[in-house]
């Protein structure tokens, strides 16, 4: 826009040709301003940081010449008075700021170094910088400049060897300390190496011992494993034998139980049954005998006598169909019949004896009840003459 001017942030705008409030120009910083063309003039003054280098030969309090190099960081002050002072002096040639600043500090450095020794300069550089700043502050403010920092870069004795001589004892001490440190380091390194070798030897020894121990353990384990095979087989065979023995014993027990269940117990049962039957038969015969004795066996004898003809007829019937040859004719036949009659009498007596009656009855009519023939169990089978029945064998169960 025509007539409107705005300075940069690192600039101060100086407007001349108008009222400057006691100054030869109007100062505008940080904002714009309208400037009437052809009536006012606008100039700009830098406010950025600048530097000046100083390399000055100075003489110390001891009369020793030294060369001091320093760097000064400075700028135009931000207040209106400093801008006005700097504008009046450097607006036409701002490069003069660095030159004038260097000269000012060079003079102050010569003055301050002349009151100090080389040792003080070397040891107290910060003191030298602070005294130089304090000494130049008033002069710098008059020209509108502000020093931000002063750094002493180097101090040189111009080849006189003074600084080197000052440093020699320290250098020697440092070298000695360095040699001692190096020797100690070498010794420590040698000791470390020796310790490392000892450790290596000990490690190798322990490794050998451990390897031997491991090999021994391996050998023992292999020997144990080699022995374990036959021992395991023997143990397994023994266990198998024990199991087989136990199984055989169990089979024997089962067989014994089976024998008892299938043979002994049935035999005992048969024996018990036979005994019971025998006892029952004996009891039956005893009761029959008692009954016959109680009735004087009269009726029984009569019934036996009545059965004799029937028995004889049975014998005759059996002889009729028999291929029998009788010798002697009629006399022989009579003898045979008489023998049959005699045998019948013997059978009758045997029956009486078996029934417990040894004498003929004494009389009749004694009031004893008679026993029918069909109620008596004959000891003879039908068709058998004078021969009692044979006992039937008892069949026992065979063991499985």
C-alpha positions as a printed NumPy array, in Angstrom:
array([[   0.   ,    0.   ,    0.   ],
       [   1.367,    3.348,   -0.957],
       [   2.798,    5.168,    2.061],
       [   2.437,    2.229,    4.47 ],
       [   5.716,    0.676,    5.722],
       [   6.334,   -2.272,    8.062],
       [   9.855,   -3.151,    9.368],
       [  11.073,   -6.761,    9.763],
       [  11.187,   -8.278,   13.27 ],
       [  14.989,   -7.76 ,   13.414],
       [  14.818,   -4.185,   12.129],
       [  14.025,   -0.737,   13.453],
       [  12.341,    1.684,   11.002],
       [  13.601,    5.227,   11.193],
       [  11.26 ,    7.834,    9.657],
       [  12.81 ,   11.239,    9.204],
       [  11.162,   14.425,    8.006],
       [   8.567,   14.688,   10.711],
       [   8.306,   15.157,   14.407],
       [  10.514,   12.712,   16.259],
       [   9.653,   13.62 ,   19.841],
       [  13.103,   15.086,   20.617],
       [  14.918,   12.806,   18.2  ],
       [  15.934,   13.551,   14.665],
       [  13.721,   10.748,   13.409],
       [  10.768,    8.647,   14.364],
       [  11.522,    5.09 ,   15.53 ],
       [   9.064,    2.319,   14.584],
       [   9.705,   -1.238,   15.915],
       [   7.382,   -4.271,   15.619],
       [   4.535,   -2.543,   13.739],
       [   3.791,   -0.628,   10.57 ],
       [   3.408,    3.108,   10.05 ],
       [   2.013,    5.395,    7.354],
       [   4.647,    7.576,    5.798],
       [   3.732,   10.512,    3.629],
       [   5.518,   10.23 ,    0.352],
       [   7.794,   13.038,   -0.731],
       [   7.622,   14.474,    2.747],
       [   9.247,   11.811,    4.907],
       [  12.094,    9.358,    4.389],
       [  12.257,    5.794,    5.685],
       [  15.514,    4.023,    6.776],
       [  16.089,    0.667,    8.416],
       [  18.617,   -0.252,   11.146],
       [  19.411,   -3.896,   11.879],
       [  18.757,   -5.238,   15.374],
       [  20.187,   -8.744,   14.726],
       [  23.151,  -10.333,   16.526],
       [  26.637,   -9.464,   15.231],
       [  30.133,  -10.488,   16.199],
       [  33.578,   -8.991,   16.351],
       [  36.91 ,  -10.789,   16.57 ],
       [  39.885,   -9.437,   18.493],
       [  43.534,  -10.594,   18.162],
       [  45.648,   -8.273,   20.267],
       [  49.238,   -8.443,   21.476],
       [  49.396,   -7.566,   25.13 ],
       [  52.1  ,   -7.403,   27.811],
       [  51.502,   -9.025,   31.144],
       [  52.38 ,   -7.744,   34.582],
       [  55.564,   -9.816,   34.308],
       [  56.555,   -8.101,   31.062],
       [  55.844,  -11.142,   28.962],
       [  54.234,  -10.495,   25.612],
       [  51.158,  -12.591,   24.866],
       [  48.727,  -12.692,   22.009],
       [  45.103,  -12.846,   23.065],
       [  42.271,  -13.826,   20.739],
       [  38.647,  -13.154,   21.712],
       [  35.172,  -13.128,   20.156],
       [  32.521,  -10.541,   21.107],
       [  28.789,  -11.094,   20.43 ],
       [  26.845,   -7.792,   20.379],
       [  23.757,   -6.071,   18.938],
       [  21.911,   -2.764,   18.907],
       [  19.927,   -2.208,   22.104],
       [  16.162,   -2.622,   21.89 ],
       [  15.313,    0.673,   23.625],
       [  14.698,    3.884,   21.689],
       [  17.79 ,    5.622,   23.073],
       [  20.117,    2.794,   21.964],
       [  18.44 ,    2.675,   18.536],
       [  18.774,    6.412,   18.183],
       [  22.476,    6.333,   19.223],
       [  23.262,    3.456,   16.882],
       [  21.225,    5.014,   14.059],
       [  23.054,    8.282,   14.268],
       [  26.441,    6.485,   14.172],
       [  25.998,    3.426,   11.968],
       [  22.936,    3.994,    9.77 ],
       [  25.066,    4.841,    6.798],
       [  27.603,    1.991,    7.326],
       [  26.576,   -0.781,    9.716],
       [  29.892,   -2.651,    9.21 ],
       [  31.539,   -0.063,   11.409],
       [  29.794,   -1.618,   14.408],
       [  32.087,   -4.695,   14.385],
       [  35.232,   -2.687,   13.765],
       [  34.543,   -0.181,   16.517],
       [  33.53 ,   -2.895,   18.962],
       [  36.782,   -4.814,   18.322],
       [  38.867,   -1.737,   18.914],
       [  37.076,   -0.908,   22.124],
       [  37.616,   -4.423,   23.52 ],
       [  41.215,   -4.595,   22.326],
       [  42.027,   -1.528,   24.393],
       [  40.321,   -2.876,   27.479],
       [  42.056,   -6.268,   27.074],
       [  45.485,   -4.613,   26.911],
       [  44.715,   -2.683,   30.049],
       [  43.381,   -5.664,   31.985],
       [  46.121,   -8.104,   30.865],
       [  48.783,   -5.591,   31.893],
       [  47.572,   -5.955,   35.484],
       [  47.673,   -9.785,   35.451],
       [  50.343,  -12.479,   35.263],
       [  50.478,  -15.177,   32.645],
       [  49.455,  -17.752,   35.255],
       [  46.434,  -15.639,   36.223],
       [  45.447,  -15.151,   32.604],
       [  45.661,  -18.872,   31.952],
       [  43.889,  -19.902,   35.139],
       [  41.333,  -17.062,   35.286],
       [  40.011,  -16.521,   31.798],
       [  36.505,  -15.938,   33.076],
       [  37.763,  -13.127,   35.284],
       [  39.492,  -11.55 ,   32.275],
       [  36.271,  -11.707,   30.237],
       [  34.122,  -10.258,   33.014],
       [  36.522,   -7.332,   33.627],
       [  36.621,   -6.591,   29.913],
       [  32.816,   -6.53 ,   29.74 ],
       [  32.507,   -4.279,   32.753],
       [  35.14 ,   -1.887,   31.421],
       [  33.485,   -1.586,   27.967],
       [  29.888,   -1.397,   29.07 ],
       [  29.688,    2.383,   29.308],
       [  31.418,    2.966,   26.04 ],
       [  29.272,    0.421,   24.229],
       [  26.037,    1.934,   25.586],
       [  27.028,    5.363,   24.306],
       [  27.116,    4.037,   20.775],
       [  23.875,    2.117,   21.256],
       [  25.41 ,   -1.374,   21.413],
       [  24.906,   -4.163,   23.968],
       [  27.43 ,   -6.987,   24.44 ],
       [  25.79 ,  -10.377,   24.973],
       [  28.958,  -12.473,   25.418],
       [  32.771,  -12.337,   25.39 ],
       [  34.786,  -15.508,   24.836],
       [  38.607,  -15.71 ,   25.206],
       [  39.617,  -18.159,   22.499],
       [  43.382,  -18.476,   23.041],
       [  46.45 ,  -17.045,   24.767],
       [  49.849,  -17.381,   23.069],
       [  53.249,  -16.307,   24.424],
       [  54.513,  -15.598,   20.899],
       [  57.099,  -18.361,   21.007],
       [  58.844,  -17.296,   24.212],
       [  58.266,  -20.716,   25.713],
       [  56.999,  -19.268,   28.955],
       [  53.657,  -20.94 ,   28.826],
       [  55.354,  -24.147,   27.748],
       [  57.754,  -23.889,   30.679],
       [  54.835,  -23.317,   32.99 ],
       [  53.253,  -26.383,   31.608],
       [  56.429,  -28.475,   31.735],
       [  56.128,  -29.536,   35.409],
       [  52.504,  -30.259,   34.88 ],
       [  53.322,  -32.033,   31.657],
       [  56.043,  -34.012,   33.436],
       [  53.673,  -34.812,   36.261],
       [  51.047,  -35.761,   33.803],
       [  53.543,  -37.831,   31.851],
       [  54.763,  -39.463,   35.024],
       [  51.245,  -40.148,   36.102],
       [  50.591,  -41.391,   32.615],
       [  53.63 ,  -43.665,   32.777],
       [  52.591,  -44.888,   36.219],
       [  49.112,  -45.382,   34.976],
       [  50.455,  -47.151,   31.924],
       [  52.712,  -49.309,   34.076],
       [  49.845,  -50.075,   36.381],
       [  47.707,  -50.814,   33.398],
       [  50.409,  -53.044,   31.936],
       [  50.852,  -54.774,   35.276],
       [  47.139,  -55.172,   35.657],
       [  46.979,  -56.461,   32.111],
       [  49.831,  -58.906,   32.787],
       [  48.202,  -60.012,   36.018],
       [  44.904,  -60.32 ,   34.244],
       [  46.578,  -62.349,   31.522],
       [  48.308,  -64.551,   34.094],
       [  45.062,  -64.917,   35.981],
       [  43.37 ,  -65.716,   32.718],
       [  46.004,  -68.351,   31.996],
       [  45.619,  -69.77 ,   35.496],
       [  41.875,  -69.731,   35.072],
       [  42.285,  -71.404,   31.705],
       [  44.533,  -74.058,   33.214],
       [  42.174,  -74.544,   36.117],
       [  39.276,  -74.693,   33.716],
       [  41.076,  -77.272,   31.601],
       [  41.926,  -79.272,   34.736],
       [  38.364,  -79.096,   36.019],
       [  37.139,  -79.949,   32.54 ],
       [  39.406,  -82.98 ,   32.437],
       [  38.294,  -84.031,   35.925],
       [  34.666,  -83.501,   35.001],
       [  35.154,  -85.355,   31.737],
       [  36.806,  -88.226,   33.602],
       [  33.981,  -88.196,   36.128],
       [  31.399,  -88.123,   33.37 ],
       [  33.206,  -90.945,   31.575],
       [  33.265,  -92.945,   34.807],
       [  29.56 ,  -92.308,   35.261],
       [  28.976,  -93.336,   31.667],
       [  31.043,  -96.5  ,   32.122],
       [  29.221,  -97.354,   35.341],
       [  25.903,  -96.654,   33.683],
       [  26.857,  -98.834,   30.723],
       [  28.069, -101.601,   33.049],
       [  24.889, -101.324,   35.075],
       [  22.866, -101.378,   31.869],
       [  24.817, -104.421,   30.628],
       [  24.189, -106.221,   33.913],
       [  20.645, -105.009,   34.042],
       [  19.724, -107.079,   30.977],
       [  20.419, -110.546,   32.493],
       [  19.23 , -109.4  ,   35.901],
       [  16.052, -108.05 ,   34.394],
       [  15.555, -111.252,   32.43 ],
       [  16.181, -113.383,   35.534],
       [  13.882, -111.191,   37.562],
       [  11.261, -111.345,   34.835],
       [  11.633, -115.146,   34.634],
       [  11.338, -115.386,   38.414],
       [   8.249, -113.215,   38.341],
       [   6.798, -115.36 ,   35.544],
       [   7.588, -118.513,   37.557],
       [   5.966, -117.01 ,   40.632],
       [   2.908, -116.074,   38.599],
       [   2.778, -119.554,   37.078],
       [   3.17 , -121.144,   40.543],
       [   0.394, -118.964,   41.904],
       [  -1.733, -119.813,   38.87 ],
       [  -1.061, -123.552,   39.302],
       [  -1.88 , -123.328,   42.988],
       [  -5.06 , -121.488,   42.16 ],
       [  -5.926, -124.076,   39.496],
       [  -5.271, -126.853,   42.059],
       [  -7.537, -125.104,   44.515],
       [ -10.187, -124.697,   41.84 ],
       [  -9.73 , -128.365,   40.838],
       [ -10.021, -129.427,   44.449],
       [ -13.141, -127.343,   44.828],
       [ -14.477, -128.84 ,   41.587],
       [ -13.62 , -132.378,   42.817],
       [ -15.382, -131.709,   46.083],
       [ -18.386, -130.275,   44.243],
       [ -18.569, -132.982,   41.542],
       [ -17.335, -136.182,   43.288],
       [ -17.042, -136.025,   47.037],
       [ -20.226, -134.174,   47.762],
       [ -22.317, -136.309,   45.351],
       [ -20.706, -139.444,   46.862],
       [ -21.436, -138.184,   50.334],
       [ -24.975, -137.429,   49.23 ],
       [ -25.321, -140.959,   47.782],
       [ -23.904, -142.479,   50.936],
       [ -26.261, -140.401,   53.004],
       [ -29.163, -141.419,   50.782],
       [ -28.229, -145.115,   51.012],
       [ -27.861, -144.813,   54.761],
       [ -31.231, -143.119,   55.017],
       [ -32.833, -145.814,   52.819],
       [ -31.131, -148.536,   54.837],
       [ -32.276, -146.986,   58.08 ],
       [ -35.787, -146.664,   56.678],
       [ -35.778, -150.28 ,   55.491],
       [ -34.457, -151.49 ,   58.807],
       [ -37.063, -149.489,   60.622],
       [ -39.761, -150.87 ,   58.348],
       [ -38.654, -154.463,   58.958],
       [ -38.388, -153.796,   62.661],
       [ -41.921, -152.509,   62.754],
       [ -43.091, -155.481,   60.708],
       [ -41.328, -157.804,   63.126],
       [ -42.809, -156.036,   66.079],
       [ -46.22 , -156.26 ,   64.472],
       [ -45.722, -159.972,   63.744],
       [ -44.512, -160.686,   67.289],
       [ -47.455, -158.824,   68.73 ],
       [ -49.882, -161.035,   66.781],
       [ -47.956, -164.319,   67.555],
       [ -47.175, -164.527,   63.821],
       [ -50.2  , -166.805,   63.411],
       [ -51.698, -165.055,   60.507],
       [ -48.265, -164.692,   58.859],
       [ -47.558, -168.401,   59.126],
       [ -50.965, -169.227,   57.671],
       [ -50.379, -166.869,   54.819],
       [ -46.933, -168.339,   54.174],
       [ -48.418, -171.84 ,   54.191],
       [ -51.1  , -170.656,   51.827],
       [ -48.404, -169.307,   49.507],
       [ -46.487, -172.607,   49.397],
       [ -48.766, -174.303,   46.822],
       [ -48.519, -171.209,   44.675],
       [ -44.789, -171.293,   45.005],
       [ -44.714, -174.986,   44.118],
       [ -46.885, -174.357,   41.086],
       [ -44.498, -171.619,   40.028],
       [ -41.642, -174.069,   40.369],
       [ -43.566, -176.658,   38.412],
       [ -44.365, -174.163,   35.713],
       [ -40.704, -173.244,   35.502],
       [ -39.741, -176.946,   35.28 ],
       [ -42.323, -177.669,   32.691],
       [ -40.529, -175.662,   30.048],
       [ -37.067, -176.622,   31.292],
       [ -34.983, -179.183,   29.459],
       [ -34.725, -181.418,   32.564],
       [ -33.935, -185.106,   32.514],
       [ -34.944, -187.161,   35.57 ],
       [ -33.099, -190.404,   35.994],
       [ -34.562, -193.46 ,   37.781],
       [ -38.078, -193.335,   36.375],
       [ -40.944, -192.898,   38.779],
       [ -38.675, -193.42 ,   41.751],
       [ -36.413, -190.645,   40.535],
       [ -39.346, -188.33 ,   39.929],
       [ -40.729, -189.009,   43.434],
       [ -37.356, -188.206,   44.914],
       [ -37.262, -184.93 ,   42.987],
       [ -40.773, -183.931,   44.162],
       [ -39.926, -184.875,   47.714],
       [ -36.836, -182.672,   47.403],
       [ -38.96 , -179.799,   46.233],
       [ -41.275, -180.261,   49.181],
       [ -38.355, -180.414,   51.514],
       [ -36.904, -177.279,   49.902],
       [ -40.25 , -175.53 ,   50.337],
       [ -40.198, -176.444,   54.029],
       [ -36.707, -175.016,   54.283],
       [ -37.799, -171.846,   52.553],
       [ -40.714, -171.568,   54.954],
       [ -38.421, -171.929,   57.945],
       [ -35.997, -169.402,   56.478],
       [ -38.826, -166.941,   56.006],
       [ -39.948, -167.439,   59.555],
       [ -36.408, -167.008,   60.849],
       [ -35.928, -163.839,   58.805],
       [ -39.129, -162.467,   60.233],
       [ -37.995, -163.181,   63.823],
       [ -40.252, -166.266,   64.686],
       [ -38.286, -169.37 ,   65.795],
       [ -41.198, -171.484,   67.105],
       [ -44.639, -172.331,   65.711],
       [ -47.575, -170.408,   67.069],
       [ -49.063, -171.716,   70.283],
       [ -52.649, -171.291,   69.39 ],
       [ -55.287, -169.386,   67.543],
       [ -57.974, -167.049,   68.466],
       [ -55.835, -164.908,   70.844],
       [ -57.381, -161.86 ,   69.443],
       [ -54.258, -160.636,   67.441],
       [ -55.199, -159.09 ,   64.183],
       [ -54.224, -160.858,   61.038],
       [ -52.067, -159.15 ,   58.332],
       [ -53.163, -159.663,   54.732],
       [ -50.588, -161.181,   52.465],
       [ -50.789, -158.352,   49.929],
       [ -49.721, -155.848,   52.636],
       [ -46.372, -157.651,   53.193],
       [ -43.376, -156.864,   50.981],
       [ -41.935, -160.164,   49.811],
       [ -38.15 , -160.39 ,   49.858],
       [ -38.298, -162.582,   46.77 ],
       [ -38.684, -161.448,   43.208],
       [ -41.548, -163.011,   41.207],
       [ -40.499, -166.365,   39.82 ],
       [ -37.478, -166.662,   42.146],
       [ -37.352, -169.732,   44.385],
       [ -35.317, -169.766,   47.592],
       [ -32.968, -166.884,   46.39 ],
       [ -33.057, -163.394,   47.859],
       [ -32.574, -160.412,   45.55 ],
       [ -29.009, -159.181,   44.939],
       [ -28.136, -155.662,   45.999],
       [ -27.78 , -153.15 ,   43.157],
       [ -24.381, -151.415,   42.893],
       [ -24.278, -147.7  ,   43.464],
       [ -22.766, -145.813,   40.561],
       [ -20.449, -142.993,   41.659],
       [ -19.711, -139.972,   39.586],
       [ -16.272, -139.935,   38.055],
       [ -14.046, -136.902,   38.539],
       [ -13.792, -134.598,   35.574]])
